[in-house]
Amino acid sequence: MNDMTTTPQVDPVLLALQQQIADNAVRADIECYAAFTFDADGNRLFNLKQPLEEEVDMQVILQAVAYIELRGDVFPWHMKRRIDAPHLVQFVDKEALV
């Protein structure tokens, strides 16, 4: 008998692999698809409100930002927002901070 109320089992190995793939790709999604500029110190700032090219789906950028924020401090880098312009972010490697 097929019970429609039971939830299918999720393979933990598959789930871990999916998370690792997402973790590896999320920064690149922003770096590849968001327009960028440079600040006075030469740091590259990515604009989360403007795609690099017209045909880029903004959903890719918005999902990447949401994923980074939901995952928290698990990456070997930080995504830092500008205080004066929070739609501009830069990536700073944690090892560069020590």
C-alpha positions in Angstrom: 0.0 0.0 0.0 1.3 3.4 -1.0 1.0 5.9 1.9 0.9 9.5 0.4 1.8 11.0 3.8 5.2 9.5 4.2 8.2 11.5 3.3 10.7 9.9 1.0 14.1 9.1 2.6 16.9 11.5 1.7 20.2 9.9 1.1 22.6 11.6 3.5 25.6 11.1 1.1 23.7 12.8 -1.7 22.6 15.6 0.6 26.3 16.2 1.7 27.4 16.1 -1.9 24.7 18.6 -2.9 25.8 21.0 -0.1 29.5 20.7 -1.0 28.7 21.5 -4.7 26.7 24.5 -3.6 29.4 25.7 -1.2 32.0 25.4 -4.0 29.9 27.3 -6.6 28.1 30.1 -4.6 30.9 32.7 -4.6 31.6 32.1 -8.3 27.9 32.7 -9.0 28.3 36.2 -7.7 31.7 36.8 -9.2 30.7 35.6 -12.6 27.2 37.2 -12.9 27.1 40.4 -10.9 28.4 43.7 -12.3 31.5 45.0 -10.5 33.4 48.1 -9.8 36.5 49.0 -7.8 36.8 51.1 -4.7 39.6 53.6 -4.0 41.8 50.8 -2.6 41.5 48.7 -5.7 39.1 46.1 -4.1 36.6 44.6 -6.5 33.0 45.3 -5.3 30.2 43.2 -6.8 26.8 44.9 -7.3 24.0 42.6 -6.1 21.4 44.8 -7.9 23.0 44.8 -11.4 23.9 41.8 -13.5 27.1 41.8 -15.5 25.2 41.2 -18.7 21.7 41.9 -19.7 20.7 38.2 -20.2 21.9 37.2 -16.7 19.0 36.0 -14.5 19.2 38.1 -11.3 17.7 35.1 -9.4 21.1 33.4 -9.7 22.7 36.3 -7.8 19.9 36.6 -5.3 19.9 32.9 -4.5 23.7 32.9 -4.0 23.5 35.8 -1.5 20.6 34.0 0.3 22.6 30.8 0.5 25.8 32.5 1.8 23.8 34.3 4.5 21.9 31.2 5.5 25.0 29.0 5.7 26.8 31.5 8.0 30.5 31.6 8.7 31.4 28.2 7.1 33.4 29.4 4.1 37.1 30.2 4.0 36.1 33.8 3.1 33.7 36.5 4.2 31.2 38.3 2.1 31.5 41.9 3.3 28.8 44.5 2.5 29.7 48.1 2.2 28.1 50.1 5.0 27.4 53.1 2.8 26.1 50.8 -0.1 24.9 47.4 1.2 24.2 46.2 -2.4 28.0 46.3 -2.9 29.9 43.3 -1.6 33.5 42.1 -1.6 35.0 38.8 -0.7 37.8 38.7 1.8 39.7 35.5 2.4 39.9 34.7 6.1 43.6 33.9 6.0 44.2 37.5 4.7 42.7 38.8 7.9 45.3 37.2 10.2 
